[in-house]
Amino acid sequence: MKTTLMVCSGDPEVVWNAFRMGNLMLEQMDDVTMFLNGPAVRYTSLASEEFPLVDLAKVFTLSEGVLLA
């Protein structure tokens, strides 16, 4: 199944959950594209110890997910 996730929030928890869902879908062998829009484009500056967004983004792209910003 081909899926596109669009994230437009600057809330780190929302972006974190989107990456988690994208990674879970990739594990199920789905084709996933994630489009970051608005404040979500700055996900690296939203990252913290509680929300390791950079690590999740790395796993997402290394698992053949397509990340667009």
N, CA, C, O and CB atoms as a CASP TS submission, in Angstrom:
PFRMAT TS
TARGET T0000
AUTHOR 0000-0000-0000
METHOD Language model
MODEL 1
PARENT N/A
ATOM      1  N   MET     1       0.843  -1.163   0.000  1.00  0.00           N
ATOM      2  CA  MET     1       0.000   0.000   0.000  1.00  0.00           C
ATOM      3  C   MET     1       0.897   1.238   0.000  1.00  0.00           C
ATOM      4  O   MET     1       1.916   1.266   0.691  1.00  0.00           O
ATOM      5  CB  MET     1      -0.964  -0.009   1.216  1.00  0.00           C
ATOM      6  N   LYS     2       0.530   2.244  -0.758  1.00  0.00           N
ATOM      7  CA  LYS     2       1.259   3.506  -0.805  1.00  0.00           C
ATOM      8  C   LYS     2       0.520   4.517   0.061  1.00  0.00           C
ATOM      9  O   LYS     2      -0.688   4.715  -0.073  1.00  0.00           O
ATOM     10  CB  LYS     2       1.410   4.024  -2.273  1.00  0.00           C
ATOM     11  N   THR     3       1.280   5.152   0.956  1.00  0.00           N
ATOM     12  CA  THR     3       0.689   6.097   1.893  1.00  0.00           C
ATOM     13  C   THR     3       1.522   7.363   1.950  1.00  0.00           C
ATOM     14  O   THR     3       2.750   7.314   1.895  1.00  0.00           O
ATOM     15  CB  THR     3       0.562   5.475   3.288  1.00  0.00           C
ATOM     16  N   THR     4       0.844   8.496   2.060  1.00  0.00           N
ATOM     17  CA  THR     4       1.518   9.765   2.280  1.00  0.00           C
ATOM     18  C   THR     4       1.031  10.347   3.596  1.00  0.00           C
ATOM     19  O   THR     4      -0.171  10.465   3.834  1.00  0.00           O
ATOM     20  CB  THR     4       1.264  10.751   1.104  1.00  0.00           C
ATOM     21  N   LEU     5       1.979  10.709   4.445  1.00  0.00           N
ATOM     22  CA  LEU     5       1.667  11.371   5.707  1.00  0.00           C
ATOM     23  C   LEU     5       2.043  12.836   5.570  1.00  0.00           C
ATOM     24  O   LEU     5       3.164  13.152   5.169  1.00  0.00           O
ATOM     25  CB  LEU     5       2.417  10.703   6.911  1.00  0.00           C
ATOM     26  N   MET     6       1.125  13.732   5.896  1.00  0.00           N
ATOM     27  CA  MET     6       1.410  15.162   5.841  1.00  0.00           C
ATOM     28  C   MET     6       1.414  15.694   7.262  1.00  0.00           C
ATOM     29  O   MET     6       0.437  15.545   7.996  1.00  0.00           O
ATOM     30  CB  MET     6       0.368  15.923   4.957  1.00  0.00           C
ATOM     31  N   VAL     7       2.521  16.317   7.644  1.00  0.00           N
ATOM     32  CA  VAL     7       2.673  16.843   8.999  1.00  0.00           C
ATOM     33  C   VAL     7       2.862  18.348   8.907  1.00  0.00           C
ATOM     34  O   VAL     7       3.787  18.829   8.253  1.00  0.00           O
ATOM     35  CB  VAL     7       3.875  16.171   9.744  1.00  0.00           C
ATOM     36  N   CYS     8       1.972  19.094   9.571  1.00  0.00           N
ATOM     37  CA  CYS     8       1.997  20.562   9.495  1.00  0.00           C
ATOM     38  C   CYS     8       2.123  21.204  10.870  1.00  0.00           C
ATOM     39  O   CYS     8       1.913  22.409  11.008  1.00  0.00           O
ATOM     40  CB  CYS     8       0.739  21.075   8.807  1.00  0.00           C
ATOM     41  N   SER     9       2.457  20.434  11.873  1.00  0.00           N
ATOM     42  CA  SER     9       2.472  20.931  13.245  1.00  0.00           C
ATOM     43  C   SER     9       3.889  21.211  13.729  1.00  0.00           C
ATOM     44  O   SER     9       4.842  20.549  13.317  1.00  0.00           O
ATOM     45  CB  SER     9       1.797  19.934  14.171  1.00  0.00           C
ATOM     46  N   GLY    10       4.010  22.193  14.603  1.00  0.00           N
ATOM     47  CA  GLY    10       5.279  22.482  15.247  1.00  0.00           C
ATOM     48  C   GLY    10       5.374  21.850  16.619  1.00  0.00           C
ATOM     49  O   GLY    10       6.336  22.085  17.349  1.00  0.00           O
ATOM     50  N   ASP    11       4.374  21.043  16.977  1.00  0.00           N
ATOM     51  CA  ASP    11       4.379  20.338  18.267  1.00  0.00           C
ATOM     52  C   ASP    11       5.276  19.106  18.146  1.00  0.00           C
ATOM     53  O   ASP    11       4.992  18.221  17.339  1.00  0.00           O
ATOM     54  CB  ASP    11       2.922  19.931  18.701  1.00  0.00           C
ATOM     55  N   PRO    12       6.358  19.031  18.938  1.00  0.00           N
ATOM     56  CA  PRO    12       7.282  17.901  18.819  1.00  0.00           C
ATOM     57  C   PRO    12       6.613  16.538  18.978  1.00  0.00           C
ATOM     58  O   PRO    12       7.019  15.572  18.331  1.00  0.00           O
ATOM     59  CB  PRO    12       8.369  18.037  19.839  1.00  0.00           C
ATOM     60  N   GLU    13       5.598  16.449  19.829  1.00  0.00           N
ATOM     61  CA  GLU    13       4.931  15.164  20.047  1.00  0.00           C
ATOM     62  C   GLU    13       4.166  14.718  18.796  1.00  0.00           C
ATOM     63  O   GLU    13       4.125  13.526  18.492  1.00  0.00           O
ATOM     64  CB  GLU    13       3.972  15.257  21.247  1.00  0.00           C
ATOM     65  N   VAL    14       3.569  15.653  18.079  1.00  0.00           N
ATOM     66  CA  VAL    14       2.839  15.320  16.852  1.00  0.00           C
ATOM     67  C   VAL    14       3.812  14.816  15.788  1.00  0.00           C
ATOM     68  O   VAL    14       3.550  13.809  15.130  1.00  0.00           O
ATOM     69  CB  VAL    14       2.053  16.552  16.327  1.00  0.00           C
ATOM     70  N   VAL    15       4.922  15.510  15.623  1.00  0.00           N
ATOM     71  CA  VAL    15       5.922  15.110  14.639  1.00  0.00           C
ATOM     72  C   VAL    15       6.521  13.754  15.019  1.00  0.00           C
ATOM     73  O   VAL    15       6.734  12.905  14.153  1.00  0.00           O
ATOM     74  CB  VAL    15       7.032  16.181  14.524  1.00  0.00           C
ATOM     75  N   TRP    16       6.789  13.553  16.297  1.00  0.00           N
ATOM     76  CA  TRP    16       7.331  12.293  16.816  1.00  0.00           C
ATOM     77  C   TRP    16       6.388  11.132  16.500  1.00  0.00           C
ATOM     78  O   TRP    16       6.824  10.078  16.038  1.00  0.00           O
ATOM     79  CB  TRP    16       7.564  12.391  18.341  1.00  0.00           C
ATOM     80  N   ASN    17       5.093  11.335  16.752  1.00  0.00           N
ATOM     81  CA  ASN    17       4.116  10.284  16.470  1.00  0.00           C
ATOM     82  C   ASN    17       3.994  10.007  14.971  1.00  0.00           C
ATOM     83  O   ASN    17       3.780   8.860  14.577  1.00  0.00           O
ATOM     84  CB  ASN    17       2.754  10.670  17.036  1.00  0.00           C
ATOM     85  N   ALA    18       4.126  11.023  14.139  1.00  0.00           N
ATOM     86  CA  ALA    18       4.072  10.818  12.691  1.00  0.00           C
ATOM     87  C   ALA    18       5.251   9.962  12.235  1.00  0.00           C
ATOM     88  O   ALA    18       5.074   9.044  11.435  1.00  0.00           O
ATOM     89  CB  ALA    18       4.071  12.174  11.948  1.00  0.00           C
ATOM     90  N   PHE    19       6.450  10.254  12.737  1.00  0.00           N
ATOM     91  CA  PHE    19       7.610   9.438  12.380  1.00  0.00           C
ATOM     92  C   PHE    19       7.465   8.011  12.901  1.00  0.00           C
ATOM     93  O   PHE    19       7.826   7.057  12.211  1.00  0.00           O
ATOM     94  CB  PHE    19       8.892  10.069  12.929  1.00  0.00           C
ATOM     95  N   ARG    20       6.946   7.866  14.098  1.00  0.00           N
ATOM     96  CA  ARG    20       6.735   6.515  14.643  1.00  0.00           C
ATOM     97  C   ARG    20       5.756   5.728  13.780  1.00  0.00           C
ATOM     98  O   ARG    20       5.987   4.556  13.485  1.00  0.00           O
ATOM     99  CB  ARG    20       6.215   6.590  16.093  1.00  0.00           C
ATOM    100  N   MET    21       4.657   6.376  13.374  1.00  0.00           N
ATOM    101  CA  MET    21       3.676   5.695  12.539  1.00  0.00           C
ATOM    102  C   MET    21       4.275   5.357  11.172  1.00  0.00           C
ATOM    103  O   MET    21       4.041   4.269  10.645  1.00  0.00           O
ATOM    104  CB  MET    21       2.417   6.562  12.373  1.00  0.00           C
ATOM    105  N   GLY    22       5.035   6.274  10.604  1.00  0.00           N
ATOM    106  CA  GLY    22       5.683   6.013   9.320  1.00  0.00           C
ATOM    107  C   GLY    22       6.648   4.836   9.408  1.00  0.00           C
ATOM    108  O   GLY    22       6.683   3.993   8.512  1.00  0.00           O
ATOM    109  N   ASN    23       7.429   4.775  10.482  1.00  0.00           N
ATOM    110  CA  ASN    23       8.361   3.663  10.665  1.00  0.00           C
ATOM    111  C   ASN    23       7.631   2.340  10.847  1.00  0.00           C
ATOM    112  O   ASN    23       8.073   1.311  10.335  1.00  0.00           O
ATOM    113  CB  ASN    23       9.263   3.923  11.862  1.00  0.00           C
ATOM    114  N   LEU    24       6.526   2.360  11.566  1.00  0.00           N
ATOM    115  CA  LEU    24       5.726   1.143  11.748  1.00  0.00           C
ATOM    116  C   LEU    24       5.166   0.673  10.412  1.00  0.00           C
ATOM    117  O   LEU    24       5.160  -0.526  10.132  1.00  0.00           O
ATOM    118  CB  LEU    24       4.578   1.389  12.752  1.00  0.00           C
ATOM    119  N   MET    25       4.705   1.586   9.602  1.00  0.00           N
ATOM    120  CA  MET    25       4.171   1.221   8.298  1.00  0.00           C
ATOM    121  C   MET    25       5.262   0.664   7.387  1.00  0.00           C
ATOM    122  O   MET    25       5.014  -0.266   6.619  1.00  0.00           O
ATOM    123  CB  MET    25       3.506   2.428   7.644  1.00  0.00           C
ATOM    124  N   LEU    26       6.462   1.225   7.467  1.00  0.00           N
ATOM    125  CA  LEU    26       7.578   0.702   6.676  1.00  0.00           C
ATOM    126  C   LEU    26       7.935  -0.717   7.105  1.00  0.00           C
ATOM    127  O   LEU    26       8.295  -1.548   6.271  1.00  0.00           O
ATOM    128  CB  LEU    26       8.804   1.616   6.808  1.00  0.00           C
ATOM    129  N   GLU    27       7.837  -0.996   8.409  1.00  0.00           N
ATOM    130  CA  GLU    27       8.096  -2.352   8.897  1.00  0.00           C
ATOM    131  C   GLU    27       7.101  -3.350   8.312  1.00  0.00           C
ATOM    132  O   GLU    27       7.420  -4.527   8.149  1.00  0.00           O
ATOM    133  CB  GLU    27       8.035  -2.389  10.426  1.00  0.00           C
ATOM    134  N   GLN    28       5.889  -2.874   7.996  1.00  0.00           N
ATOM    135  CA  GLN    28       4.846  -3.726   7.423  1.00  0.00           C
ATOM    136  C   GLN    28       4.954  -3.795   5.898  1.00  0.00           C
ATOM    137  O   GLN    28       4.055  -4.297   5.223  1.00  0.00           O
ATOM    138  CB  GLN    28       3.461  -3.209   7.826  1.00  0.00           C
ATOM    139  N   MET    29       6.077  -3.280   5.362  1.00  0.00           N
ATOM    140  CA  MET    29       6.372  -3.338   3.924  1.00  0.00           C
ATOM    141  C   MET    29       5.485  -2.408   3.089  1.00  0.00           C
ATOM    142  O   MET    29       5.271  -2.670   1.905  1.00  0.00           O
ATOM    143  CB  MET    29       6.213  -4.761   3.429  1.00  0.00           C
ATOM    144  N   ASP    30       4.976  -1.350   3.673  1.00  0.00           N
ATOM    145  CA  ASP    30       4.224  -0.358   2.921  1.00  0.00           C
ATOM    146  C   ASP    30       5.194   0.670   2.341  1.00  0.00           C
ATOM    147  O   ASP    30       6.294   0.849   2.863  1.00  0.00           O
ATOM    148  CB  ASP    30       3.158   0.328   3.817  1.00  0.00           C
ATOM    149  N   ASP    31       4.790   1.342   1.269  1.00  0.00           N
ATOM    150  CA  ASP    31       5.550   2.461   0.719  1.00  0.00           C
ATOM    151  C   ASP    31       5.033   3.729   1.385  1.00  0.00           C
ATOM    152  O   ASP    31       3.849   4.052   1.288  1.00  0.00           O
ATOM    153  CB  ASP    31       5.420   2.542  -0.852  1.00  0.00           C
ATOM    154  N   VAL    32       5.929   4.447   2.065  1.00  0.00           N
ATOM    155  CA  VAL    32       5.500   5.616   2.835  1.00  0.00           C
ATOM    156  C   VAL    32       6.288   6.848   2.404  1.00  0.00           C
ATOM    157  O   VAL    32       7.516   6.825   2.315  1.00  0.00           O
ATOM    158  CB  VAL    32       5.676   5.368   4.352  1.00  0.00           C
ATOM    159  N   THR    33       5.552   7.920   2.139  1.00  0.00           N
ATOM    160  CA  THR    33       6.139   9.228   1.885  1.00  0.00           C
ATOM    161  C   THR    33       5.638  10.152   2.983  1.00  0.00           C
ATOM    162  O   THR    33       4.443  10.183   3.277  1.00  0.00           O
ATOM    163  CB  THR    33       5.771   9.773   0.449  1.00  0.00           C
ATOM    164  N   MET    34       6.555  10.910   3.593  1.00  0.00           N
ATOM    165  CA  MET    34       6.171  11.866   4.616  1.00  0.00           C
ATOM    166  C   MET    34       6.498  13.266   4.113  1.00  0.00           C
ATOM    167  O   MET    34       7.639  13.563   3.758  1.00  0.00           O
ATOM    168  CB  MET    34       6.892  11.568   5.964  1.00  0.00           C
ATOM    169  N   PHE    35       5.482  14.120   4.089  1.00  0.00           N
ATOM    170  CA  PHE    35       5.636  15.497   3.644  1.00  0.00           C
ATOM    171  C   PHE    35       5.553  16.401   4.861  1.00  0.00           C
ATOM    172  O   PHE    35       4.514  16.470   5.517  1.00  0.00           O
ATOM    173  CB  PHE    35       4.557  15.878   2.586  1.00  0.00           C
ATOM    174  N   LEU    36       6.645  17.095   5.165  1.00  0.00           N
ATOM    175  CA  LEU    36       6.677  18.038   6.278  1.00  0.00           C
ATOM    176  C   LEU    36       6.384  19.425   5.732  1.00  0.00           C
ATOM    177  O   LEU    36       6.998  19.863   4.759  1.00  0.00           O
ATOM    178  CB  LEU    36       8.052  18.002   7.018  1.00  0.00           C
ATOM    179  N   ASN    37       5.443  20.113   6.365  1.00  0.00           N
ATOM    180  CA  ASN    37       4.997  21.412   5.898  1.00  0.00           C
ATOM    181  C   ASN    37       4.966  22.376   7.084  1.00  0.00           C
ATOM    182  O   ASN    37       4.764  21.954   8.222  1.00  0.00           O
ATOM    183  CB  ASN    37       3.600  21.313   5.218  1.00  0.00           C
ATOM    184  N   GLY    38       5.161  23.641   6.825  1.00  0.00           N
ATOM    185  CA  GLY    38       5.087  24.658   7.878  1.00  0.00           C
ATOM    186  C   GLY    38       6.135  24.430   8.961  1.00  0.00           C
ATOM    187  O   GLY    38       7.296  24.164   8.653  1.00  0.00           O
ATOM    188  N   PRO    39       5.732  24.532  10.225  1.00  0.00           N
ATOM    189  CA  PRO    39       6.684  24.406  11.332  1.00  0.00           C
ATOM    190  C   PRO    39       7.330  23.025  11.436  1.00  0.00           C
ATOM    191  O   PRO    39       8.396  22.893  12.037  1.00  0.00           O
ATOM    192  CB  PRO    39       5.992  24.722  12.624  1.00  0.00           C
ATOM    193  N   ALA    40       6.715  22.010  10.871  1.00  0.00           N
ATOM    194  CA  ALA    40       7.265  20.651  10.955  1.00  0.00           C
ATOM    195  C   ALA    40       8.576  20.525  10.184  1.00  0.00           C
ATOM    196  O   ALA    40       9.362  19.615  10.447  1.00  0.00           O
ATOM    197  CB  ALA    40       6.252  19.636  10.420  1.00  0.00           C
ATOM    198  N   VAL    41       8.821  21.430   9.235  1.00  0.00           N
ATOM    199  CA  VAL    41      10.059  21.391   8.459  1.00  0.00           C
ATOM    200  C   VAL    41      11.272  21.541   9.379  1.00  0.00           C
ATOM    201  O   VAL    41      12.343  21.011   9.083  1.00  0.00           O
ATOM    202  CB  VAL    41      10.059  22.500   7.385  1.00  0.00           C
ATOM    203  N   ARG    42      11.111  22.252  10.479  1.00  0.00           N
ATOM    204  CA  ARG    42      12.206  22.455  11.440  1.00  0.00           C
ATOM    205  C   ARG    42      12.266  21.348  12.482  1.00  0.00           C
ATOM    206  O   ARG    42      12.570  21.612  13.646  1.00  0.00           O
ATOM    207  CB  ARG    42      12.051  23.800  12.136  1.00  0.00           C
ATOM    208  N   TYR    43      11.982  20.115  12.083  1.00  0.00           N
ATOM    209  CA  TYR    43      11.923  19.016  13.053  1.00  0.00           C
ATOM    210  C   TYR    43      13.234  18.828  13.807  1.00  0.00           C
ATOM    211  O   TYR    43      13.216  18.356  14.944  1.00  0.00           O
ATOM    212  CB  TYR    43      11.558  17.726  12.350  1.00  0.00           C
ATOM    213  N   THR    44      14.368  19.182  13.211  1.00  0.00           N
ATOM    214  CA  THR    44      15.648  19.016  13.920  1.00  0.00           C
ATOM    215  C   THR    44      15.736  19.960  15.115  1.00  0.00           C
ATOM    216  O   THR    44      16.313  19.599  16.141  1.00  0.00           O
ATOM    217  CB  THR    44      16.831  19.267  12.964  1.00  0.00           C
ATOM    218  N   SER    45      15.179  21.153  14.999  1.00  0.00           N
ATOM    219  CA  SER    45      15.211  22.087  16.130  1.00  0.00           C
ATOM    220  C   SER    45      14.136  21.754  17.168  1.00  0.00           C
ATOM    221  O   SER    45      14.204  22.232  18.300  1.00  0.00           O
ATOM    222  CB  SER    45      15.026  23.526  15.631  1.00  0.00           C
ATOM    223  N   LEU    46      13.151  20.944  16.796  1.00  0.00           N
ATOM    224  CA  LEU    46      12.102  20.523  17.739  1.00  0.00           C
ATOM    225  C   LEU    46      12.531  19.310  18.560  1.00  0.00           C
ATOM    226  O   LEU    46      11.900  18.975  19.563  1.00  0.00           O
ATOM    227  CB  LEU    46      10.809  20.203  16.984  1.00  0.00           C
ATOM    228  N   ALA    47      13.602  18.659  18.128  1.00  0.00           N
ATOM    229  CA  ALA    47      14.049  17.426  18.784  1.00  0.00           C
ATOM    230  C   ALA    47      14.527  17.697  20.213  1.00  0.00           C
ATOM    231  O   ALA    47      15.057  18.764  20.521  1.00  0.00           O
ATOM    232  CB  ALA    47      15.174  16.769  17.970  1.00  0.00           C
ATOM    233  N   SER    48      14.324  16.704  21.066  1.00  0.00           N
ATOM    234  CA  SER    48      14.782  16.764  22.453  1.00  0.00           C
ATOM    235  C   SER    48      15.052  15.335  22.912  1.00  0.00           C
ATOM    236  O   SER    48      14.884  14.380  22.152  1.00  0.00           O
ATOM    237  CB  SER    48      13.724  17.475  23.385  1.00  0.00           C
ATOM    238  N   GLU    49      15.469  15.208  24.157  1.00  0.00           N
ATOM    239  CA  GLU    49      15.698  13.871  24.694  1.00  0.00           C
ATOM    240  C   GLU    49      14.391  13.082  24.752  1.00  0.00           C
ATOM    241  O   GLU    49      14.370  11.874  24.518  1.00  0.00           O
ATOM    242  CB  GLU    49      16.332  13.955  26.091  1.00  0.00           C
ATOM    243  N   GLU    50      13.317  13.777  25.065  1.00  0.00           N
ATOM    244  CA  GLU    50      12.002  13.123  25.150  1.00  0.00           C
ATOM    245  C   GLU    50      11.467  12.741  23.763  1.00  0.00           C
ATOM    246  O   GLU    50      10.800  11.718  23.609  1.00  0.00           O
ATOM    247  CB  GLU    50      10.999  14.047  25.858  1.00  0.00           C
ATOM    248  N   PHE    51      11.766  13.575  22.757  1.00  0.00           N
ATOM    249  CA  PHE    51      11.295  13.343  21.397  1.00  0.00           C
ATOM    250  C   PHE    51      12.495  13.325  20.447  1.00  0.00           C
ATOM    251  O   PHE    51      12.839  14.359  19.875  1.00  0.00           O
ATOM    252  CB  PHE    51      10.263  14.432  20.970  1.00  0.00           C
ATOM    253  N   PRO    52      13.138  12.162  20.271  1.00  0.00           N
ATOM    254  CA  PRO    52      14.341  12.060  19.424  1.00  0.00           C
ATOM    255  C   PRO    52      13.997  12.043  17.928  1.00  0.00           C
ATOM    256  O   PRO    52      14.113  11.015  17.260  1.00  0.00           O
ATOM    257  CB  PRO    52      15.130  10.792  19.783  1.00  0.00           C
ATOM    258  N   LEU    53      13.582  13.181  17.431  1.00  0.00           N
ATOM    259  CA  LEU    53      13.088  13.272  16.057  1.00  0.00           C
ATOM    260  C   LEU    53      14.157  12.983  15.016  1.00  0.00           C
ATOM    261  O   LEU    53      13.869  12.370  13.989  1.00  0.00           O
ATOM    262  CB  LEU    53      12.516  14.636  15.813  1.00  0.00           C
ATOM    263  N   VAL    54      15.378  13.414  15.265  1.00  0.00           N
ATOM    264  CA  VAL    54      16.443  13.190  14.288  1.00  0.00           C
ATOM    265  C   VAL    54      16.708  11.694  14.139  1.00  0.00           C
ATOM    266  O   VAL    54      16.902  11.207  13.025  1.00  0.00           O
ATOM    267  CB  VAL    54      17.738  13.930  14.708  1.00  0.00           C
ATOM    268  N   ASP    55      16.718  10.966  15.247  1.00  0.00           N
ATOM    269  CA  ASP    55      16.936   9.516  15.194  1.00  0.00           C
ATOM    270  C   ASP    55      15.803   8.816  14.439  1.00  0.00           C
ATOM    271  O   ASP    55      16.052   7.925  13.627  1.00  0.00           O
ATOM    272  CB  ASP    55      17.056   8.941  16.617  1.00  0.00           C
ATOM    273  N   LEU    56      14.562   9.221  14.709  1.00  0.00           N
ATOM    274  CA  LEU    56      13.426   8.604  14.012  1.00  0.00           C
ATOM    275  C   LEU    56      13.443   8.932  12.522  1.00  0.00           C
ATOM    276  O   LEU    56      13.106   8.083  11.697  1.00  0.00           O
ATOM    277  CB  LEU    56      12.102   9.069  14.632  1.00  0.00           C
ATOM    278  N   ALA    57      13.833  10.156  12.172  1.00  0.00           N
ATOM    279  CA  ALA    57      13.922  10.538  10.759  1.00  0.00           C
ATOM    280  C   ALA    57      15.003   9.727  10.059  1.00  0.00           C
ATOM    281  O   ALA    57      14.841   9.333   8.904  1.00  0.00           O
ATOM    282  CB  ALA    57      14.212  12.046  10.616  1.00  0.00           C
ATOM    283  N   LYS    58      16.092   9.481  10.752  1.00  0.00           N
ATOM    284  CA  LYS    58      17.184   8.685  10.179  1.00  0.00           C
ATOM    285  C   LYS    58      16.717   7.257   9.904  1.00  0.00           C
ATOM    286  O   LYS    58      16.984   6.709   8.835  1.00  0.00           O
ATOM    287  CB  LYS    58      18.405   8.673  11.127  1.00  0.00           C
ATOM    288  N   VAL    59      16.022   6.658  10.867  1.00  0.00           N
ATOM    289  CA  VAL    59      15.486   5.305  10.686  1.00  0.00           C
ATOM    290  C   VAL    59      14.498   5.297   9.520  1.00  0.00           C
ATOM    291  O   VAL    59      14.494   4.373   8.707  1.00  0.00           O
ATOM    292  CB  VAL    59      14.798   4.801  11.990  1.00  0.00           C
ATOM    293  N   PHE    60      13.672   6.319   9.448  1.00  0.00           N
ATOM    294  CA  PHE    60      12.663   6.414   8.385  1.00  0.00           C
ATOM    295  C   PHE    60      13.321   6.427   7.011  1.00  0.00           C
ATOM    296  O   PHE    60      12.920   5.670   6.127  1.00  0.00           O
ATOM    297  CB  PHE    60      11.802   7.677   8.568  1.00  0.00           C
ATOM    298  N   THR    61      14.318   7.269   6.822  1.00  0.00           N
ATOM    299  CA  THR    61      14.945   7.368   5.510  1.00  0.00           C
ATOM    300  C   THR    61      15.801   6.140   5.193  1.00  0.00           C
ATOM    301  O   THR    61      15.857   5.716   4.039  1.00  0.00           O
ATOM    302  CB  THR    61      15.796   8.626   5.435  1.00  0.00           C
ATOM    303  N   LEU    62      16.460   5.569   6.186  1.00  0.00           N
ATOM    304  CA  LEU    62      17.262   4.370   5.948  1.00  0.00           C
ATOM    305  C   LEU    62      16.392   3.147   5.656  1.00  0.00           C
ATOM    306  O   LEU    62      16.860   2.165   5.080  1.00  0.00           O
ATOM    307  CB  LEU    62      18.154   4.092   7.150  1.00  0.00           C
ATOM    308  N   SER    63      15.125   3.218   6.057  1.00  0.00           N
ATOM    309  CA  SER    63      14.181   2.118   5.790  1.00  0.00           C
ATOM    310  C   SER    63      13.440   2.334   4.471  1.00  0.00           C
ATOM    311  O   SER    63      12.415   1.701   4.219  1.00  0.00           O
ATOM    312  CB  SER    63      13.165   1.987   6.946  1.00  0.00           C
ATOM    313  N   GLU    64      13.958   3.220   3.641  1.00  0.00           N
ATOM    314  CA  GLU    64      13.414   3.522   2.322  1.00  0.00           C
ATOM    315  C   GLU    64      12.136   4.343   2.353  1.00  0.00           C
ATOM    316  O   GLU    64      11.365   4.331   1.393  1.00  0.00           O
ATOM    317  CB  GLU    64      13.160   2.257   1.593  1.00  0.00           C
ATOM    318  N   GLY    65      11.907   5.057   3.450  1.00  0.00           N
ATOM    319  CA  GLY    65      10.817   6.025   3.476  1.00  0.00           C
ATOM    320  C   GLY    65      11.261   7.271   2.737  1.00  0.00           C
ATOM    321  O   GLY    65      12.449   7.594   2.719  1.00  0.00           O
ATOM    322  N   VAL    66      10.326   7.970   2.130  1.00  0.00           N
ATOM    323  CA  VAL    66      10.646   9.184   1.376  1.00  0.00           C
ATOM    324  C   VAL    66      10.242  10.371   2.242  1.00  0.00           C
ATOM    325  O   VAL    66       9.082  10.501   2.635  1.00  0.00           O
ATOM    326  CB  VAL    66       9.913   9.216  -0.027  1.00  0.00           C
ATOM    327  N   LEU    67      11.203  11.226   2.532  1.00  0.00           N
ATOM    328  CA  LEU    67      10.971  12.403   3.369  1.00  0.00           C
ATOM    329  C   LEU    67      11.065  13.648   2.496  1.00  0.00           C
ATOM    330  O   LEU    67      12.102  13.920   1.890  1.00  0.00           O
ATOM    331  CB  LEU    67      11.992  12.470   4.549  1.00  0.00           C
ATOM    332  N   LEU    68       9.973  14.397   2.442  1.00  0.00           N
ATOM    333  CA  LEU    68       9.913  15.644   1.664  1.00  0.00           C
ATOM    334  C   LEU    68       9.659  16.797   2.611  1.00  0.00           C
ATOM    335  O   LEU    68       8.817  16.712   3.505  1.00  0.00           O
ATOM    336  CB  LEU    68       8.806  15.581   0.565  1.00  0.00           C
ATOM    337  N   ALA    69      10.399  17.880   2.404  1.00  0.00           N
ATOM    338  CA  ALA    69      10.195  19.069   3.255  1.00  0.00           C
ATOM    339  C   ALA    69      10.309  20.315   2.413  1.00  0.00           C
ATOM    340  O   ALA    69      10.171  21.424   2.930  1.00  0.00           O
ATOM    341  CB  ALA    69      11.219  19.115   4.422  1.00  0.00           C
TER
END
